[in-house]
Amino acid sequence: MEPPHPGTLARARLLTSPSVGPSVVRELERITGRPAGPGHTTGPFVYVGDTLPEALRTPELLWFHSVNAGTDALLAAGPWPEGALLTRTVGRMGERIAQYTLAWVLAECQSVPEHTAQHARAEWRRLPSELAAGRTAVIHGTGHIGSAVAVLLRACSVRTVGVSRTAPGALPTGFDRVVTAGSQEETAALADARWVVSTLPLTGATEGFFGGARFAAMRGATFVNVGRGATVDTAALETALRGGSVRRAVLDVLPEEPAGPGDRAWRLPRTVITSHSAGITADEDVVADFEACWDAIAEGRTPALTVDTRRGY
């Protein structure tokens, strides 16, 4: 997608969502050299926020910068205005999600959940530990976040296998090798995996991606989802957990959020649910990424954080 012309950007108004805090708004005003305002406008404008009001889905929208990394809900809300640039905030999300994933990997190796349960029962019993080194992690998604996860796991001598929808031209950072989704190589990797990590975005191609066939291919792997909840068939995951092909699950995301007390996900065996907190975006992430995009557009370049609205990421 082509960025706005620098001349048009220079005269565009800056609008912000009510969800954008005052400290961030002040930084956006500093970067752009103009005051920010809410609501409707005439003439070209730039909008920063989490959602795009229907009234602002007009040809006058030059550029929307999302304060979130995921843009699936934004794109699902309606047709994207033709010609409008969409960028997203990534910041240090890859680093945060990588630490989250490593924390659960090591917690499992050291039997932390079992020790915690024993403590609650005032029970003294030695539990075995497991070395992460030499084990295999299969990471679905080889982009910014998937690579960050792979780098940190690899630092603990975990073998890292990436799964990509298309064969990469060069081996992405952090991976020992990459296989193509749906190939026999993916099936073999899943069978060998100690951990299977999903960093997938939600698109038409990834909805329900983890279904019965992929879970059945696993041989006691732990499944960690830090991507999007709707990429997982929850019923298929439950079957795999009860059948043993999936040892346990750590789910930071669910198909329906927030999960109410009656959500079936709470009843999944050997599963921990965290409240979409693995990669929370910080204010400084929004400011830094917006400024990088602004500078790129002002120089006539397409920002690195541009979203392909047809593909959804």
ZAMARGU-4260 file (C-alpha; in steps of 0.2 Angstrom, whole numbers, plus 5000, padded with zeros to 4 digits):
<rodrens>
0) 5000/5000/5000 | 5007/5017/4995 | 5009/5030/5009 | 5001/5047/5008 | 5011/5060/4999
5) 5022/5070/5011 | 5014/5086/5005 | 4996/5080/5009 | 5002/5073/5026 | 5009/5091/5030
10) 4992/5098/5029 | 4982/5084/5037 | 4973/5086/5054 | 4978/5074/5068 | 4963/5065/5076
15) 4965/5053/5091 | 4953/5040/5099 | 4946/5044/5116 | 4956/5028/5122 | 4973/5037/5118
20) 4979/5044/5135 | 4984/5062/5137 | 5003/5059/5138 | 5002/5049/5122 | 4992/5063/5114
25) 5005/5076/5119 | 5019/5066/5111 | 5009/5064/5095 | 5007/5083/5094 | 5025/5085/5097
30) 5030/5073/5083 | 5017/5080/5070 | 5019/5098/5075 | 5000/5101/5076 | 4986/5099/5089
35) 4976/5084/5091 | 4957/5083/5091 | 4943/5070/5092 | 4927/5068/5082 | 4923/5072/5064
40) 4933/5082/5052 | 4933/5089/5034 | 4949/5088/5023 | 4963/5075/5025 | 4966/5068/5042
45) 4977/5055/5051 | 4969/5045/5065 | 4977/5036/5080 | 4967/5024/5090 | 4961/5006/5093
50) 4945/5007/5083 | 4940/5017/5068 | 4922/5025/5070 | 4911/5022/5055 | 4909/5040/5052
55) 4928/5042/5049 | 4929/5028/5036 | 4929/5040/5022 | 4941/5044/5007 | 4948/5058/5018
60) 4957/5046/5029 | 4975/5046/5024 | 4982/5035/5037 | 4976/5025/5053 | 4989/5021/5066
65) 4983/5007/5077 | 4989/5007/5095 | 4987/4988/5095 | 4998/4975/5085 | 4983/4965/5080
70) 4972/4973/5066 | 4959/4958/5063 | 4945/4966/5073 | 4948/4983/5065 | 4948/4975/5047
75) 4933/4965/5051 | 4922/4980/5056 | 4919/4985/5038 | 4927/4988/5021 | 4944/4997/5023
80) 4944/5015/5015 | 4952/5014/4998 | 4969/5021/4998 | 4970/5023/5017 | 4987/5018/5024
85) 4986/5006/5040 | 5000/5004/5052 | 5001/4995/5068 | 5011/4996/5085 | 5023/4982/5088
90) 5036/4990/5100 | 5044/4978/5111 | 5029/4966/5110 | 5040/4952/5103 | 5052/4953/5118
95) 5037/4953/5130 | 5029/4938/5121 | 5046/4929/5120 | 5048/4931/5139 | 5031/4925/5142
100) 5033/4909/5132 | 5050/4906/5140 | 5043/4908/5157 | 5030/4894/5154 | 5043/4883/5146
105) 5055/4884/5161 | 5040/4883/5173 | 5035/4867/5166 | 5053/4860/5165 | 5054/4864/5184
110) 5037/4857/5189 | 5032/4874/5195 | 5013/4871/5193 | 5015/4855/5203 | 5026/4863/5216
115) 5013/4877/5218 | 4999/4864/5221 | 5009/4854/5233 | 5013/4870/5243 | 4994/4873/5244
120) 4992/4856/5252 | 5007/4858/5263 | 5014/4842/5255 | 5033/4838/5254 | 5037/4827/5239
125) 5052/4828/5227 | 5047/4831/5209 | 5057/4828/5194 | 5064/4842/5183 | 5067/4842/5165
130) 5080/4851/5154 | 5074/4862/5140 | 5091/4860/5131 | 5090/4848/5116 | 5071/4848/5116
135) 5061/4855/5100 | 5049/4870/5099 | 5039/4871/5084 | 5034/4890/5082 | 5020/4894/5070
140) 5023/4911/5062 | 5041/4917/5058 | 5038/4936/5058 | 5043/4948/5071 | 5035/4939/5086
145) 5039/4922/5081 | 5057/4926/5078 | 5058/4934/5095 | 5051/4919/5103 | 5064/4908/5093
150) 5079/4918/5098 | 5075/4917/5117 | 5071/4898/5116 | 5087/4895/5106 | 5097/4904/5119
155) 5092/4890/5131 | 5098/4877/5118 | 5080/4873/5112 | 5079/4867/5094 | 5068/4879/5085
160) 5057/4874/5070 | 5047/4888/5061 | 5031/4885/5052 | 5027/4897/5038 | 5013/4898/5025
165) 5026/4901/5012 | 5044/4895/5010 | 5055/4909/5016 | 5069/4916/5004 | 5081/4916/5019
170) 5081/4908/5036 | 5072/4919/5048 | 5082/4925/5063 | 5081/4912/5078 | 5076/4897/5068
175) 5086/4881/5065 | 5075/4877/5051 | 5058/4882/5043 | 5045/4871/5036 | 5029/4875/5026
180) 5012/4874/5034 | 5002/4858/5028 | 5017/4849/5022 | 5023/4832/5028 | 5038/4841/5036
185) 5026/4851/5047 | 5017/4835/5053 | 5034/4827/5057 | 5040/4842/5067 | 5024/4842/5077
190) 5027/4824/5081 | 5044/4828/5087 | 5039/4844/5097 | 5040/4846/5116 | 5032/4863/5114
195) 5021/4870/5100 | 5019/4889/5100 | 5007/4899/5090 | 5010/4917/5086 | 4998/4917/5071
200) 4987/4932/5067 | 4969/4930/5063 | 4965/4930/5045 | 4953/4920/5033 | 4967/4908/5031
205) 4971/4905/5049 | 4954/4904/5057 | 4953/4886/5065 | 4971/4883/5059 | 4974/4872/5074
210) 4961/4858/5072 | 4959/4840/5075 | 4973/4835/5062 | 4986/4846/5069 | 4983/4842/5087
215) 4982/4823/5083 | 4999/4824/5075 | 5007/4830/5092 | 5014/4817/5103 | 5012/4824/5120
220) 5018/4842/5116 | 5013/4857/5127 | 5003/4870/5116 | 5006/4888/5119 | 4995/4901/5110
225) 5000/4919/5110 | 4993/4923/5093 | 4974/4924/5091 | 4961/4913/5100 | 4950/4910/5084
230) 4965/4901/5076 | 4961/4887/5088 | 4947/4874/5087 | 4943/4874/5106 | 4933/4857/5104
235) 4948/4849/5095 | 4960/4855/5108 | 4949/4848/5122 | 4949/4831/5113 | 4968/4832/5111
240) 4970/4836/5130 | 4959/4822/5135 | 4967/4810/5123 | 4985/4815/5128 | 4991/4820/5111
245) 4993/4838/5119 | 5001/4837/5137 | 4994/4854/5143 | 4990/4871/5136 | 4994/4888/5140
250) 4981/4900/5132 | 4984/4919/5132 | 4970/4922/5119 | 4953/4914/5117 | 4940/4915/5103
255) 4929/4925/5114 | 4936/4938/5125 | 4934/4942/5139 | 4929/4924/5144 | 4914/4924/5156
260) 4913/4912/5170 | 4903/4899/5159 | 4916/4899/5145 | 4921/4881/5141 | 4939/4886/5140
265) 4939/4887/5159 | 4935/4868/5160 | 4949/4862/5149 | 4960/4850/5158 | 4978/4854/5161
270) 4976/4871/5155 | 4981/4889/5161 | 4972/4904/5154 | 4980/4921/5155 | 4970/4937/5151
275) 4978/4942/5134 | 4992/4949/5144 | 5008/4941/5136 | 5012/4956/5125 | 5002/4972/5132
280) 5007/4987/5122 | 5015/5001/5132 | 5012/5020/5129 | 5030/5022/5124 | 5028/5008/5111
285) 5014/5018/5103 | 5024/5034/5102 | 5040/5026/5096 | 5031/5016/5082 | 5020/5031/5077
290) 5036/5042/5075 | 5045/5029/5065 | 5030/5028/5053 | 5028/5047/5052 | 5046/5050/5048
295) 5045/5036/5034 | 5030/5044/5026 | 5038/5062/5027 | 5052/5055/5018 | 5041/5047/5005
300) 5045/5029/5011 | 5032/5015/5015 | 5033/5012/5034 | 5040/4995/5040 | 5024/4993/5051
305) 5012/4994/5036 | 4998/4981/5036 | 4993/4973/5020 | 4974/4975/5022 | 4970/4961/5010
310) 4980/4949/5019 | 4976/4955/5036 | 4994/4958/5043
</rodrens>
